[in-house]
Structures are given as C-alpha cells and as structure tokens.
Amino acid sequence: MSDLEYRTALTRTWVPRCCVSDLYFSFLLHETYADGCYSPVPDRLFDGACDYGNESECGDGVKRAIDEGLVKREDLFIVSKLWNSFHDKERVEPICKKQLADWKVDYFDLYIIHFPIALKYVDPSERYPPGFFVDGEKKLEFSKASLEETYHAMEALYEQGLIKSLGISNYVGSLLLDVERYAKIMPQTLQIEHHPYLVQPDLIDLCKSRGIAVTAYSSFGPSSFLELNMQRAQDTPLLLEHDLINGIAKNHNKTAAQVLLRWATQRGIAVIPKSNNQSRLAQNLDVCSFDLSKEEVEKISALDKDLRFNSPTNVSAHTSLALG
Ligand SMILES: NC(=O)c1ccc[n+]([C@@H]2O[C@H](COP(=O)([O-])OP(=O)(O)OC[C@H]3O[C@@H](n4cnc5c(N)ncnc54)[C@H](OP(=O)(O)O)[C@@H]3O)[C@@H](O)[C@H]2O)c1
C-alpha cells in the first residue's frame, strides 16, 4: 500500500455505512428540524452545519428518536461542518464540542471544512452562527489561519475520537493537491456544488484517482437558490423543468428530480437532496430502481455551462476567488 493509499484508508469505514445503495441523503428540514430528524427512516444521514443555524433543533429530534428507542446512535450518520470563522487552530476543538453539544451526541460521523476561506473569529456568545461578516452586516475580515493549520486541527479531532472521519467542501483541484502534501489522514469526501450546469469532470476525476468520495450538493441546480432571490438562478432555465430532463424522466416513468439524482449517482457521486416535503423525500430515496442509458447520461452531462450558483461572489469579490 502506498503512503497516499494508507492515508486515504485510515477513516475509510464510513462510506459503506452511510450508503443506501449507492447514494446517501440529507434530511435537513429547514422549518421542522426536530420533527424531521425524528421521523423513522432507517440508515439516515443528516448533512448539518453551524451555518445552517438549526443544529440544536436537529439535536432535539435526534435525542427524542434515540430516547424513545426509534433509532440507535450507530444507525445515524451525522455530518457537521466547521464554519469559516473558526479556522484558527485553537478555535477548532471548542467549536466542534459546541456543535456536538447542540446535536446532543458525542461524536460526528463526518466533520467537514465548509469553505477554504478563513475569516476572523466571532465569539459564539456574541453571534451564532456568525455568517460571513465580522460585524454581522457587511464588514469582511480574514483570519491569518492557513488551510494546513486548520486541517491539522481537524485531524486532532479525529485522533481524540470526536469525529469519525473528516472532509472538505468547496475546494478546487489545486487545493486538493495541496491537502495531499500535508494530510496525515486524507479527506474522506469533497462536498461540492454539482449538477448538469456544473459538471466539473476534471475535479471529479482527480477525487476518484485519490479514492476521495465526491458528494454533490444543489443537485437540482438553480432551484434551491430561487428562495434566496438570486438573480443568476432566476435567469437560468430550471433543470427540474428542462425539456431534456423531463423527456428522459417520461421514458423511465420517473420525475425530473429522480433523473437528476440518478445521473449523479450513476456516475459514482453521492447526493444529499433536501426537501421539506415528505413525499418528495420519499421520491428522492427511490432513485436506484432504474438506470439511465449511457447516451442519456452523456446528453445530460452536455448541459454543462460551468455555471456556479453557490459562489461567495454573492458575499464579496475577494471570497469568490476561493472557488474559482
Ligand atoms: N457544502 C456547502 O457549501 C453546501 C451548500 C449548499 C447546500 N449544501 C447541502 O446540500 C443540501 C442540498 O442542497 P440545496 O440546499 O442546494 O438543495 P437541493 O437539494 O439542491 O434543492 C432543494 C430544493 O429542491 C426542492 N426539491 C427537493 N426534492 C424535490 C423533488 N423531488 N422534486 C421537486 N423539487 C424538489 C426543494 O423544495 P421542497 O422543500 O419544497 O421539496 C428545494 O426547493 C443542503 O441541505 C445542505 O445540507 C451544502
């Protein structure tokens, strides 16, 4: 086994555990977190984050489900993320412990560096979640922490048993190559925006060559950004209403959403679709009962426009540089 394979294998156990067939899911219900985390779905994964501002409510649902014997802790796969304001090495462990306390658990199955952007610390007693701006309004201030410093602090969490595996999110290929230089434990997953308008084949190939699982967020493209009133999303044809996607869906007697999820998973990419609607949650789970043809996969991939919606461009031109 090469050194890189060894470092990649260190926390490898999580991948089969969290998979339902060849994909996994988030059940982040933004209005009804506690109830959402409580409803009985076996082998579930919660994709949480400090920035989502709902970890304590999610923890209430998890605690209730465990206390009432609905699930065991080991049946759940709980993911959380380190926010940008906590990148300085001395901030990583305290904030991870606060997030664990919010979730009412003593370990995370996966803990992810949310963005490769280090911002100035904000004390949680002053404002939580801190968001992008140090003053909570419009003042952007960076921290001096390097990504290497933050990554090593994440590895220390793993060594203490506070997290079972570690991941990165919104990293570009060059940053991934950099991680490889200093990681004692390679990341288990790279979580990225990924849909037919943003296919990123080179980045995905790079991850595959390193044995790093790719997790796609925003699998439906512009849909989830409409509620944020994002102009770019409003100006882009919805994938869920796209003629090509709907034509393929009709061929398989499935919905457009199911085709978009299957397109990703068939290419070996995990998905974490979000829905506040129970029937759509169930629909999003039923995406392994059919296969797209090679031609269908290729036609969907050809919609690529290299179009990113979740760019911190919306926050600042400086932060947009981080994602390319
Ligand atoms: N790492 C990061 O930086 C990052 C960034 C963004 C998101 N994420 C993660 O990725 C998850 C999903 O991404 P996202 O928030 O962009 O949302 P998404 O899953 O791409 O889309 C959610 C939107 O699609 C709708 N929807 C869901 N299932 C549907 C279906 N079967 N048919 C039609 N519409 C459907 C939802 O509406 P209804 O609720 O009405 O069903 C909602 O408007 C998030 O919950 C978060 O955990 C991570």
The ligand as a Gaussian input file, in Angstrom:
#p B3LYP/6-31G(d) Opt

LIG

0 1
 N      -21.155000      22.470000       1.452000
 C      -21.850000      23.520000       1.055000
 O      -21.302000      24.634000       0.872000
 C      -23.332000      23.373000       0.798000
 C      -24.017000      24.388000       0.110000
 C      -25.369000      24.217000      -0.146000
 C      -26.037000      23.073000       0.282000
 N      -25.343000      22.115000       0.964000
 C      -26.036000      20.884000       1.458000
 O      -26.726000      20.280000       0.382000
 C      -28.090000      20.086000       0.729000
 C      -28.957000      20.210000      -0.533000
 O      -28.605000      21.317000      -1.344000
 P      -29.561000      22.570000      -1.558000
 O      -29.840000      23.176000      -0.246000
 O      -28.927000      23.438000      -2.564000
 O      -30.907000      21.952000      -2.074000
 P      -31.310000      20.943000      -3.261000
 O      -31.444000      19.612000      -2.657000
 O      -30.496000      21.092000      -4.488000
 O      -32.735000      21.539000      -3.660000
 C      -33.712000      21.798000      -2.717000
 C      -34.899000      22.399000      -3.462000
 O      -35.428000      21.424000      -4.346000
 C      -36.781000      21.131000      -3.984000
 N      -36.950000      19.670000      -4.122000
 C      -36.399000      18.709000      -3.366000
 N      -36.761000      17.485000      -3.812000
 C      -37.568000      17.700000      -4.884000
 C      -38.255000      16.856000      -5.775000
 N      -38.203000      15.525000      -5.679000
 N      -38.996000      17.416000      -6.765000
 C      -39.072000      18.764000      -6.883000
 N      -38.448000      19.617000      -6.075000
 C      -37.692000      19.098000      -5.066000
 C      -36.947000      21.614000      -2.573000
 O      -38.271000      22.051000      -2.359000
 P      -39.219000      21.344000      -1.243000
 O      -38.541000      21.530000       0.065000
 O      -40.494000      22.098000      -1.354000
 O      -39.342000      19.905000      -1.634000
 C      -35.984000      22.802000      -2.517000
 O      -36.603000      23.948000      -3.083000
 C      -28.370000      21.152000       1.799000
 O      -29.430000      20.746000       2.640000
 C      -27.050000      21.187000       2.555000
 O      -27.046000      20.137000       3.506000
 C      -24.012000      22.235000       1.217000

